[in-house]
Amino acid sequence: MEQNILDLFPAASTDLIRFNLYLSIGFVGVTLGIFSIILFSRWRDGVRYARRRKVEQDIQGFLTSYLFDDQTDKEAILVFTEQFTQKRVQRHIVLENLVSLHKNLIGESADKLRNLYCQSGLESYSRQKLYASSWHEIAQGINELANMGVRKYSELIRAFINHPHPTLRSEAQVALLKLETNAPFSFLDDLREPLLDWQQLQLARATSKSKFLSIPNFERWLGKSEESIVIFCLRMIASYGQHSAADGILSLLQHPAAKIREEAIITLRQLNTHEAVPSLINMFTNESTDIQLEILKAVPAIGDQQSIPFFEQVLGFENRRLQLAAARALCQSGQEGQNKVLAIKNDPEHALQQLAATALSYKA
């Protein structure tokens, strides 16, 4: 049949037709092969999910029984170890469920789960991860030990606070908060790497969630050479209302780093530190616009009507952002300040009439 079809075409095109025919057959074969692989992959993933789900249900059922039934720890741990900790995949599932359940328990139930974790050998598996070559596996081990409250490995965990990988550093720092509740931020003494903004947020969240944390006086780290540590401590001082740190914060207004000076101004405003007003006014002229704007936010919040001449002086600057900020500051300085802005608004010949109207509308 193939020969009859080919006879209808000139000899020169016979090879091309045969090539196209074989190419089409090849494409169909490849398509069927890929389709078969996709079907097999989905079937395999479905089997794995079903198997994992079954193991999870068995583990969760055992843990529930272990917590609430009257079986001895020794018997239960032996059954648990033989049934769920011999295979790597099962150990991984067990650890996920055990750690997750332990997070939501306190008292005797939490202690019972911790005992199961330690006596079944799972603690040893978590500790072994601290010697892995992969940062991700190390972080996983640290997380497990910290959440299960195993304090005896704190020094091993401390070794990772300056690790090159930021995620692992963060995991180690948060872990030390959970494990060293009497001196949770002592790792700041040895920290050489910067505290990134998201790491600071992680530490702040972990601190707020902990019920038994001894909050230190963060003023002790305001002299650190790493700027991000100083900024973090300023934020924590503001968050926990540590007014005793006022003198240390005032000294930072002369710090060579602009970011630290700016953060110090923000902290003084949040702490409502009235004695900072003269220093803020004195430094105003020599600062960048961003820091000047922070000063104009801070002074009316922590000062009084004696600062009105300063705001009027800033109204004479050419920078419109500073002028508007000064007008708003006047509006926040009591009736006298508001009257001055209102007088400008009502003067049709005043160059700042529109700006004064904007400031008054902002206050309203």
Secondary structure by P-SEA (a helix, b strand, c coil): caaaaaaaccccaaaaaaaaaaaaaaaaaaaaaaaaaaaaaaaaaaaaaaaaaaaaaaaaaaaaaaacccccaaaaaaaaaacccccaaaaaaaaaaaaaaaaacccaaaaaaaaaaaaaaaaaaaaaacccccaaaaaaaaaaaaaacccccccccccccccccaaaaaaaaaaaaaccccccccccccccccccaaaaaaaaaaaaacccccccccccccccccaaaaaaaaaaaaaaccccaaaaaaaacccccaaaaaaaaaaaaaaccccaaaaaaaacccccaaaaaaaaacccccccccaaaaaaaaaacccaaaaaaaaaaaaaccaaaaaaaaaaaacccccaaaaaaaaaaaac
